[in-house]
Amino acid sequence: MPDGRELEGRRVIVTGAAQGIGRRTAQVLAQAGAAVALADIRASAAQAAADAMAAQGHRAIAVECDIADPSSAEHLARTVRDQLGGIDGLVNNAGIDAPPGTAWDITPDDWNRVIDVDLNGAWWCTRAVLPVMRAQRHGRIVFISSLAARMGNADISPAYGTAKAGLIGLTVALSAQVEADGILVNAITPGPTGDTGQPMSAEEKAGYLRSHPLGFGGAQPVADGVRFLLGPSGDWLSGSVLNISGGEFRGI
């Protein structure tokens, strides 16, 4: 990735930014010059992350947000617009895992909760920032999907795979409608990072590494991918799905 500050002056929201991929993404974008809003339902953790970034000289604010609530997503967009002066990027990272199990065993409450957070929540945040981006005639939106949207796995709930596949469908459909407004929409499908989601046992990790010698990249490669999409390198990318999986998913 570039060593410069190619995102200087950009204002970017990262949801689910209190930990994991979201927190690392916020840090990488700030290092590239962006002013970053760390949005998370865990207000104190988001504030601690923002304070740590501010102590390093970055411009960072924390905003409490329950993305599954449309009014909370609207509050997020208003707060960032007012405090940072605009919204140039949105990274829809926040999400939850579904309880593992078969499709016929998942409860209606669990199914609805996963869809509400992982799919609907990303849409509510996107819907909230679109008026600002359209008025600016500029914006970048990135959905953090998952390999679960492309590869079946008996150990992953179909609710999770369905929600993450929905993000890819939203990427494709929305991108076609907003390119004329100067807004680019793309998605990333991370593979197992080794530090998010359901923890692997030592035996499972050893088996994975035998088949995938690139190993677990952690959150950094995903954060670098977001930086790529938000910066000048992503100027001609729209409706694309970036596979960042360390070789777990191969092909188109």
N, C-alpha and C positions, 0 to 999 in steps of 0.2 A: 504494500500500500504506500501511497505518497507520504513523505516525511513532513510536508508543509501543512499549512492551515487552509486547506481548500474549502472549508466550510465557514470561514470567517464571515460573521454577520448573519448567518442563518439561525433561525429559531426552530428548535426541534422538540417535539414531545416523544418521550419513550414511555410506554405503559408497562406495568410490571417491572418497574425499574429499581425496586428495593433490593433485589438480589439476582444472582445467576446471569443469564444471557442479557436481561434488561439492564442490570447495573453495569455490566462490562460494556455494553453498547453505549450507554450514556457517557461513560468515561472516554471511550474511543472517539465519539463525536465531539466531546468537549476538547479533547486534545487536538482535534482537527479545526478548532476555532468556533464551533457552534455554541450558542447559548442553549442550555438544555433544561427542559422541564421533566422532572422525574415524577411520574404519576403512578400511584399505587394505592391499594385499599389499606395497606399497612402504613399509616401516616407517619408514625415515629421512625420506622425503618427508612422510609423514603427521605425524611428530613435529615436523618443521620448521614445517608449517602450523599445528599446534596451539600450538606455542611462540609463533608470531607472533600468534595470536589472544589467547593468555594475556597477552602483553605489552601488548595493548590493553585489558586489564581484563576479558576474557571468560573464562568457565569452559570450558576445552576440554582434552580428553585425546585421545591417539592410541592406537589398538589395531591391531596387525598382524593381518590376517585374510585368508585365502584362502577366498573365499565358496563356491568349488566343493567345498570339503571340509566336510561336515556337522559334524565335530568342531571345526573352526576356527570355524564359525558359532556353535556352542554356547559355545565359549570367549569369543567376542565378547560374547554376551548376558550370560554370568556376570560378565565383567569390568566391563561397564557397569553392571549391576545393583549390584555390590558397591561400585564406586567412586563412582557418581552417586546411588545409593540407589533406583533404579527406572528404567523405560524407558517414556516416554510417546509416543515417535515413532520410526519407522524409515523412512528414505528409501533405497529400494533403487535406487541410482544406478550402482553398479559394473557394468561390462560391457566386452566387447571387440568389435572389428570382425572380421568374417570376411574372408579373402582374397577380393578381387573375382573374379567369374567366374560361369560358368553352373552350374546345378544339377547337371548330369551330370559336371562336372569336379571338384567339391569332394571332397576325400579324406575317408574315414571319420574320421580323426583330427581334421581341421579341423571337420567337422560336429559331432562329439561335444564338442569343446572349446567351441565357441560355445554349444551348448545347455547344457552343464554350467555355464558361467559366467553367461550372460545370462538363462537361465530357471531352471535348477535352483538356481543360487547364490542368486538372489533368494528362492526358496522356502525354502532351508535357513536363511537369515537370518530370514525371517518366522516359520518354524516355531520357531526358537529363542527369539524374543521373545514369542510368543503366551502361554505360561504366565504370564509376568510381567504382561502387559497384562490378561489375563483375571482374574488375582487382584486387580489394581487396579480392575477394572471401568472401565477407560479406556485408550484408545490410538488412535493414528493411524498408518496405513501408507500410504506412497506408492510406487508403482512408476514408475520412469522408463522408459517404453516408447520408441516412435519412430514417426515417420510411415511408416517402412518396414513397420510393421504394417498400415497402411491404404492405402498407395499402392505399386503395383508399380514397380520400377525395374530396368532391365536391367543397371545398373552395380553393384547391391547384391546380395550373395550371398543366396540364399533361406534359408540357415541363419540369418542375422541377422534377416531379416524374420519367419521362423517363431518364433524365440525371443522377439522383441518382441511378436508377436501373442499368444504364450502368456501374456505378462504381463497383457495385457488380459483374456484368458479367466480368468486367476487372480484378477484384480481383481473381476470380475463374480461368480465362483463363491464366493470367500472372503467377500466383503462380506455375502452373504446369510446366512452361517453365524455371523458374529461381531458383528453389530449388537446383538444382545441382550446381549452382554457389554460394550457400550459402546465397541466398537472400530469405527472407520470406515476403509474401504479404498478408495483411489482411485488413478488413474493419470494421468500426463501424457505426451502425445506431442509432443516437441519437433521442430521442423523444423531445417534446417541453421543452426547458430549462427555459422558462419564461423571457429570456433576449436577445434572438436573433430572427430574422425573423419578421414576421408580428405581431405587438403587439396585445394581446388579450384585449378585454374590461373587465371591472370589473365583469360583468355578465358572460362572457365566462370563466373567470378564476374560478369563484365560481362554475360553472357547472362542469368544469374539475376536480376540487378538490373533489367534491362529489363522482366522479367515480374513482378517482385515489388518494388515501390518501397519497401516498408517495410524492405527490406534484411535484414542479419544482426543479430540482437539480442544476440548473444553469450550468455553464461551467465546474465546478470542476469534476463531475463524468466522463465526456468525456475525460478530460485531464488525469485523473487517468487511464482510459482505455488505452489511448495511451502509457502512461508510462509502463503499464503492458505488452503491445505488444512489445515495444522496448527493454525491459529489459530481464533478464534471465528467468523470468516467462513465456515469450513468445517463448522460444526456440523450442517448439514442436507444434507451431501453424502456419499453413499455409493454405491459401485459406479459412479462417474462416470469419464469419460475427458476430461481437460482438454486441448484443442487449443491449443498455444502454438507457432505456426508462422509468424507474420508474414504470414499470408495465403497461404501455399503450399497448405495444405489448407483447402478451403471446404466448408461444408455439414455434414451430420451424420456 
